[in-house]
Amino acid sequence: MVFSSLVFLCVFLPTVFILYTVVPSLKFRNGLLILASLVFYSYGEPVYVLIMIFSSLLNYFCARLVSSKNNRAKIALIASVVINLGILAVFKYSAFFVESINAVTGLCIPVPQIDLPIGISFFTFQALSYVIDVYRQTVEPQKNYFYVLLYITFFPQLIAGPIVKYRDISEQIVARKQSVEKIALGMRRFICGLAKKVLIANTMGQTADVIFSSENGYSSILTAWLGALAYLFQIYYDFSGYSDMAIGLGKMFGFDFKENFNYPYGAVSVRDFWRKWHISLSTWFKEYLYIPLGGNRKGRLRTVLNRLIVFFCTGLWHGASWTFVIWGLYHGVFLLLEEFIPILGRLPKILNHIYTLIVVTVGIVIFRADTITQGFDYIRNMFVGFNISEQSISLALTQLTPWFIVIFIVAIIGCAPIKPIADKLRVSDSAVLCKRQSIAQIVLFLLSFVLLFWCIIRLSSASYNPFIYFRF
């Protein structure tokens, strides 16, 4: 089950929310959320829900053991890391590893056909962070297993993040309040995320799919850039839309999740981009991989190696394909270039912004490509594909419908940090400010329900609604 489905919007969410609201005790509310989360996951993964339950049991007991401050603590930590990553490797990477071995050695080892449990990368990283934090004594081990089960299975952030650390919501699990204000703000945030996904990402995705799957003869600089920009917006509005929906849902049930995106397409460097893109993942790798490797504390050569390792793992985390690995290393190399070539940071801000967008757009083509060859061929067409044929023009014009053009413009505007700029320009008169804010809130809430109605109509009439994080 995904958030942008009629089953979720019209049946699951209203039922769970109403039951949660009428149940008076937090204990029973937590139980309801656990049950709802297991049903949510079982809807599409009836067998693999057992893996998630096993993960919660494993990490609950490992966390209890690592807090004992004896020789068993380190053994329990190692066991947790090995078993968690082992499960992830088997289900997500076993076919990839075998195919790579066959390609290098010429062997014909049978490739295992194992279905990928949805969201396994997200809940595995959450579980690992909990055990490691207990070992580091930054959080107390939870004695109540059901609190750990709720943390790992909570459906808003289960299948597409953000990656929530236990220490950030541990107090909210045992003591939180549901208020009218939180519910209203959460609903509006959820609807905005839904609109990002259904109205913008799906529109951009249809064009990206058509162009990326077109015959090479149709490719030219015109269609190549159109497809690349369409996918650039699809991946952002899809991913940030899911994060918005998760944050909104969490708020409706009394939880406060940290932000996962901060206008990344307004970045002025690749380093700045990674401070603003998928923040929960980049901070996870920094805290649990980069710093333990030594960070930048062991000399320049070791720093370079550590960063390349982190971005290799970042790429591999996104999917079992060499295209993802190359995408990760590609970003890692540009981060190193920005550090060792200081002039890149001294250019005018607008040039830095353009440079960053080009780097990110080229990288996203590698990310989207089915094979490395397709990715490099596509990038070549982006820069030297001047053979613009009638077929290429026809393909571009077919995609440039009035609806696409309008949504494309909306996508560009939506990437700009309008809200932070507006916050800086607010009037100082408190009475005037309060009145304007009240009017603005009413208008925004009304518009959000118009968007919700529009999204439901689009979902009921359209068959295109991909879940692009299935490979994550």
N, C-alpha and C positions, 0 to 999 in steps of 0.2 A: 504494500500500500504506500502510495506517495501522497504528499500534501496536495498536489495539483490534480487530484482525481475527485470525481463526483461522489464516490463512496466515502472518501475521507471528509469532504466538505459538507455533505448533506446527511450523512448517517453517523460516522464514527465520532467526529469532533463534537457535534451538538450533543450526542448522547453522553460522552465522557464528561464534557464540560458541565452539563446540567446535573449529572449525578455527583460530580465533584463539588459543585456549589451547594447542593442540598445536604451533603454529608457534613455533620458538625465537627467530628473529631479528626484531628490531623493524622492520627494513627490509621484510621480507616481511609482517609484520603490518600495517604501514601500507598496503602494496600490496593486501592482502586487504580492508582497510576501504574503500579507494577503490573496488575492484571491487564489493564488497557494496553500497556507497552508490549506485553507478551502477545496479546491478540493482534496488535498492530504489526508486529514482526512476523507472526505466524501466518498472517493473511497471504503473504507472498513466499515465506520461507518456513513451512510447517515443521520440517525436520531440523533445519539449521538453528532454530531457536534453542535447541539443546546445546549447541556449541556456545551460545551466548550465556546460557545458564551455567555451563561448565566453567566458562571464563570467570564468571562472578564468584563461583565457589572456590576455584583455584586461587584467585587473587585475594579473596577474603582471608583464607587460611594462610597464604604466604605473607600477607600484611601482618597478621597476628604473630607469625614466627619471626619476621624481620625486626619486630619491635622488642624482641626479648633480650637484645644486647649481649648475645653470646655467640659461640662459633656457628650455631645454626642459623643465625641471622643472615650472614653472607651467603650461605648455601641456599637458603630460602629465596633470597633475592636473585641469585643466579638461576635457580630453578624456574622462578616466575618469568624472567626474561627469556630463557631458552624455550620454555613451553609456549609462551605467548607468541614469540616470533616463529617458533616451529609450526604452530597451527596456521599462522598467517602464511608462512612459506608453502606449506602443503596445499592449502586451498587456493592461494592466489598466484603462486610462482612456480609450482611444480611443472606444469606444462611448458612454461617459459624456459626454465632451466634445462629440461630435456631437449627442447627444440634447439637451444643454443649449443648444447653439447653435440647433438647430431650434426649441426651446421659446421662446427669446428672440426670434429673428428671424422665425419663421414659415416658415423654409425647409424643404425636404424633402431634405436631404442624406442619402444612403443611410447607414444605421448599419452600421459594420463588425461582422461576426460573428466574433470571434476568441476562441478558448478560452483561459482563464486558466491558465497554468502554475502548478501547486500550489507554494506556498512561495516564489514569486518575490520577494515583498517582503522575506522574511527573508534569503535568500542575497544579494540585491542590497545590502541595508544592511550585511551582513557584509563584502562585497567592498569597498564604499565606505569603511568604517571602516579597513580594512587600508591602502588607498592613502593616505588622509588622514593616518593615523598615521605612515606612512613619510615623507610630505612634512613633517610636523611634527617628525620625528626622534625620535619617542617609541618607535619600534621599528625594527629593522634590516630592510631588504628581504631577503626570502627568495630565495636563489639557486637552490634546488631547486624546480622547478615542481610536482613531485608533492606537496610539503608544502603548497603553496598550494591545490592541487586537493583534498587531504584536508580542509583547513580549510573550504573552501566547500561541499563535497559531503557531509561527514560526516553520516550518516543520522539519528542521534538528534535533532539540533536542526535538521534540514533543512526540515521542512514546517510546524512550529508553534513554533519557537523553543526556548529563549530565543536572543536575538540575541547571539552570542558574538564578542567582540573578539579579533583575532588576538594582541594582546599578552598576553591572559590565558591563552592555551594554546600559545603559540609554543614554549616550552621543553618542554611536555608532548608535542608532536608529535615532537620529536627525541629525547626521553629521558623515559620513564615506565615504571612497573612495575605489573604486575598482581599483586595479592595476594589471599589468601583472604578477608581482612577486607574489602577493597574490593569484591570480588565479592559477598560476602554482604550488605553494606550497600546495594550498588547494586541487587541483586535485590529486596531488601525495599522500597527506594524506588520501583523500577519497579512492583512489585505494588500498592503503595499508590496510586500515580498511576493505574494501570489500574482499581482499584476506584472511585476518584473518578469516573473517566469512565464506566465501565460501569454501576455500581450507583447512583450518585447523579445524575450529569449526565444520563444517558439517561432516568432516571425523571422528573426535573424537566422535561426537554425535551419529553417526550410531552405532559405537561399544558400546558406553555407553547404548544406548537404547536396543540393543540386550541382553546385559548382565544383565541389571537391570530388564528386562522383562522375563528373562529365568526362568525356573522352579527351585525351591529351590534345587532339586537334582543335578543340574548342578553346583551349587555354591561350590567354594573351595577358598582357599587362593590365588590360581593362578588367577582365573577368577575374584574374588572379587577385587583384587588390579588393575587388568587390567581395569575393568569397572570404578573403582573409579578414577584412573589417567586419563582415557579417558574423564570422565565428568569434572574433575578438569581443563583440558585444554579446553574443550568445553565451559564451563561457562566463562572462562577468555577471550578466543579469540573471543567468540561471543559478550560479553559485551564490552570489550575494542575495538573490531572491530567496533561496532556501535558508540562508543564514538569517535573513530578516524574519522569515516565517518561524524559524526555530526560536529566535529571541522573543518574538511576539507571543508564541504559544507558551513559552516559559513564563512570561510575565502574566499571562492570563491565569496560570496556576500558582502564581506567587513567587516564581523564581526570577532572578536577574542574571542573565548571561552576559559575558563581555562581548564587545563588538568584534566582528571578524573581518570587516572591510572598512577602509577609510579613504574613499575616493582614490584608488590606486592609479587610475588613468590620468590623474593630475600630477603624478610623480615627476621629479626633475632629475632622477638618476635611477639606475637599476637597484641600488641599495635602498633608495627611498621607496621604490615600488614594493620591495619585499617587507618594508615596514608597514605597508598599507594593504597588502594582498594576503588573504588567507592568514590573518595574524595568528590565529590559534595554532596553525601548523608550524609556521616559521618560529614562533616562540617555543614550541614543543621541541623542535630539533635543536634550537640554540641551548635550551636548558638541559635537555637529556642526552644530547649527543655532542654538540660542538664544545661546550664547556668541559664535560668529562674527558674529551679527547685532548684537552689542553688549551683550547681556544686560541688566543693570540699571545699566550704567556710563555711559549717555548721557542721563540725565534721566528723569523720570517718564513723560512722554508716549511717549518711545521705548521704555521698558520695557513699557508697556501694549501698544503695537503689536507688539513682539517676542513677547510672550506669546500674543497673539491669532494671530499667524502660526504659532507653534509648535503651538498647539492646532488650528488649521485644518489644518495638515499632519498632525497626529496623527489627526484624524478621517478625513481623506482616505486616509491610509495603510491604515486598516482596511477600506476598501471604496470602490468607485466608485459612490457614491450621495450625494445631498444629505443624507440622514438621518445618515450618518456625519459629514459636515462639521458639521452643526448640533450633533450630539452632542459633537464636539470643542470647538466654540466655546462651547457651553453650559458645559462644565467650565472653559474658560478664563475666562469671565465670573465664575463663582463664585470662582475663584482670585483674581481682581482685587478682588471684593467683600470677600473675607476680608482682603486687604491694606489696602484703603482704608476699611473699616468695622471698626476694631479691636474693637468690642464683641462681634463674632461669636466672637472667641477668648477672651473673658472670661466666657462663660457656664459654668455647671456642666458638668463633663465629660460627664455622662449626656445633657444637652441637646445638647451639641455632637455627641455620637455619634448621637443620634436625627436631628438635622438633617442630618448627613452621609449617613446611610443613606437618608433621604428623597430628598436631592438625587441620590444615585447611582442609586436605584431609578427615579426619574423619568427620569433620563438614559438608563438602560438600555432603557427602553421606546422612546425615540427610536431607539436603536441597533438594536433588534429589528424595528421597524416596516418594512414594505415601502415605504411612502410617507410623506411628511411629514404629509399629511392624516390617514392612519390613526394615526400616532403622536400627534398632537394630540387626535384624537377619543378615543383610548384614555386619554390622560392626563386629559381632561375627565371620563371615566367613573370614573377613580380617585378624584376628589375631589367630584364632584357627581352621580354616577350613582346616585341614591337610588331610582330606579324599579326596584325589585327584583321582577322578574316570576317566575312559576312556571318559565318556561323557564330563567331565570338560575339559580334555586335548583337546578333539576334538573341543569344543566350543572355547577355546583359540586360537588354531591353525587356525580355520576358520576365526577369526578376525585379526590375525597377517599376513595380506597380505603384499606384498612388498610396496604397496602404503601407507598403514597404518604405517608401520615401518618408512618409509622416513618422512612422515608428523609428526610422533611422535618425531623423532629426531629434525626436524625443530621447533616443538613446544617447546621442551626443550631449544634449543638455543635462540629462540625468547623471552623466559622469562628472560634471563640474561640481565643485564644492559650494553649491549655492547656499545651503543652510548655514555653514560656518561663516560665510561672508555676510549673510543676512543678520546673524547674531551680532556681528561686530557693528552693523549699521543701525541697530535698534535705538530708538529715542531714549533719552535719559529720564524723561518725566514718567514717574512711576504710575500715575493715574492713567495717563494716555497709553502707556505700555500695557497696563493690565487690561484696559478696554479693548485694545487692538488684538491682544493675545486671545481674549475670550472669543471675539468675533472670528479670528483665524482658526481657532480650535473647532468651533461649530462648523465652519465651512469645510475644514479638512475631514471631519468625521462624516459629513454628508457626502463629500466626494469619494471617500473610501468605500462607502456602501454602494455608490454608483459603480465604482470599479469592481466590487465583489459581484454585483449582478452581471456586469459585462463579462467578467471572467467565467462565470458559470455558463453564460450563453455560449461563449467561445468553446468551452470544454465540451458542452453538450452537442455542438455542431461540427467540431473538428476532430479528426482522428490523430493528428500529429501532436504528440505530447511526450517527447523522449525524456528518459531519465539518464542523463549523461554521466552520472556518478556511479553507475553500476560497476564499472571497472575499478573504482576506487575501493 
